[in-house]
Every structure is written in C-alpha cells, then in structure tokens.
Amino acid sequence: MALNYSISMRSSNPTDPEAVKKAYAKAQIGSNVSLKTMSKRIASQTTVNRADVMAVLTALVDNIFEVLREGNQVDLGELGKLRLQISSEGAENAETFTSDYIKDVNIQFVPGEDLKNIFAGMEFTPVPTRDAVRKVLKAQKAGETTVDITPEKAGEDPLV
C-alpha cells in the first residue's frame, strides 16, 4: 500500500519570510473514514454487531475526552498515547506567570511501537495537487486543451 503525496514549495524557515523556498512532500489523504464506517469494518471482522461496536467506540471517545480533561494521559496500548500539551507565552519570571499566559491546549498523540513500525517499507506515490486536479477537470469540462495552474492569489503555492 502506498501513500500519495504532492509537492509543496514552502519557506525553509517559517519565521523568515525572505527565506529560500524548498520543495517538501505533502501527504494527499484520499478520504475520511467515519466512526460509523469503522464500526461496520470492525463488526465484519468480529462476532460483535455494528451497533455494539458503535456503542463501544462512542463510549471510548467520550471517556478519552473525560480523561484528558482530568489532566491524565490515555494509554491505548499498541495504538499509542494521548495527552494534553500547553502552549503559552513567556513571563519575565515564575512569580508573574499566570494562566493568562496560556494561549492554547493541544492533544499530543505519541504512537505506540506497533504503529511506528507500520511505516517501515511503506511506498510513496507522487500525485497532482488537489488544486491542479480541480483546474484540469474544470478545463476538461470546458473543452479546453491547455491548463494554467498559475496561482490565482499572490503568494499562493501553485503546488499545494
């Protein structure tokens, strides 16, 4: 199984707008697999019906939210661990630091060993960007034989 990617021209230093742009790979995800679809897949592989699988997955999600809100880490075994991560501005010193300096809370996912290893030997397939595909389809519908993939907005990356 291969992972599709396109190429994106991005700054080699995001904090410096004048930095040289370099080509980077950008994963092109095929589709979104819903919780309902996952429950159907799991049900077809086990002796548990889809409704029961859906109930368990929904309870899992609810409990993950609750455990994270309590400030705990969720250990999902071979899948990995979930924990909260805080982003804040810096204060002059510890005495002046208050929770007002906290700007964001994110969920950090740390993959388990088995999950890390699934990428070993993975193949990668280059594909056109979504924007390029959109423009080709539009041109094709209009009966055009050439396609201009020049960015429409100033500063827009033509490869994304």
Solvent accessible surface area in square Angstrom, and as a share of the most:
residue,aa,sasa,rsa
1,M,214,0.95
2,A,45,0.35
3,L,57,0.29
4,N,60,0.31
5,Y,54,0.21
6,S,3,0.02
7,I,80,0.40
8,S,2,0.01
9,M,65,0.29
10,R,111,0.41
11,S,31,0.20
12,S,47,0.30
13,N,66,0.34
14,P,124,0.78
15,T,123,0.72
16,D,52,0.27
17,P,122,0.77
18,E,153,0.68
19,A,21,0.16
20,V,109,0.63
21,K,108,0.46
22,K,109,0.46
23,A,64,0.50
24,Y,75,0.28
25,A,73,0.57
26,K,76,0.32
27,A,49,0.38
28,Q,18,0.08
29,I,107,0.54
30,G,78,0.75
31,S,87,0.56
32,N,140,0.72
33,V,69,0.40
34,S,48,0.31
35,L,71,0.35
36,K,103,0.43
37,T,57,0.33
38,M,79,0.35
39,S,0,0.00
40,K,103,0.44
41,R,128,0.47
42,I,56,0.28
43,A,19,0.15
44,S,94,0.61
45,Q,140,0.62
46,T,69,0.40
47,T,145,0.85
48,V,67,0.38
49,N,87,0.45
50,R,88,0.32
51,A,67,0.52
52,D,72,0.37
53,V,9,0.05
54,M,57,0.25
55,A,62,0.48
56,V,99,0.57
57,L,29,0.15
58,T,59,0.34
59,A,47,0.37
60,L,72,0.36
61,V,52,0.30
62,D,79,0.41
63,N,79,0.40
64,I,23,0.12
65,F,96,0.40
66,E,94,0.42
67,V,45,0.26
68,L,7,0.03
69,R,189,0.69
70,E,105,0.47
71,G,61,0.59
72,N,77,0.39
73,Q,77,0.34
74,V,17,0.09
75,D,91,0.47
76,L,44,0.22
77,G,45,0.43
78,E,116,0.52
79,L,93,0.46
80,G,1,0.01
81,K,73,0.31
82,L,27,0.14
83,R,86,0.32
84,L,72,0.36
85,Q,90,0.40
86,I,104,0.53
87,S,50,0.32
88,S,59,0.38
89,E,94,0.42
90,G,73,0.70
91,A,30,0.24
92,E,165,0.74
93,N,72,0.37
94,A,89,0.69
95,E,150,0.67
96,T,68,0.40
97,F,84,0.35
98,T,71,0.41
99,S,84,0.54
100,D,113,0.58
101,Y,60,0.23
102,I,61,0.31
103,K,120,0.51
104,D,70,0.36
105,V,80,0.46
106,N,67,0.34
107,I,96,0.49
108,Q,61,0.27
109,F,87,0.36
110,V,44,0.25
111,P,43,0.27
112,G,14,0.13
113,E,114,0.51
114,D,80,0.41
115,L,40,0.20
116,K,95,0.40
117,N,95,0.49
118,I,107,0.54
119,F,110,0.46
120,A,83,0.65
121,G,78,0.75
122,M,56,0.25
123,E,118,0.53
124,F,121,0.50
125,T,56,0.32
126,P,88,0.56
127,V,44,0.25
128,P,87,0.54
129,T,9,0.05
130,R,118,0.43
131,D,23,0.12
132,A,16,0.12
133,V,63,0.36
134,R,146,0.53
135,K,26,0.11
136,V,71,0.41
137,L,88,0.44
138,K,153,0.65
139,A,7,0.05
140,Q,126,0.56
141,K,179,0.76
142,A,69,0.53
143,G,62,0.60
144,E,101,0.45
145,T,137,0.79
146,T,109,0.64
147,V,57,0.33
148,D,106,0.55
149,I,74,0.38
150,T,82,0.47
151,P,40,0.25
152,E,143,0.64
153,K,149,0.63
154,A,111,0.86
155,G,76,0.73
156,E,56,0.25
157,D,24,0.12
158,P,47,0.29
159,L,58,0.29
160,V,61,0.35
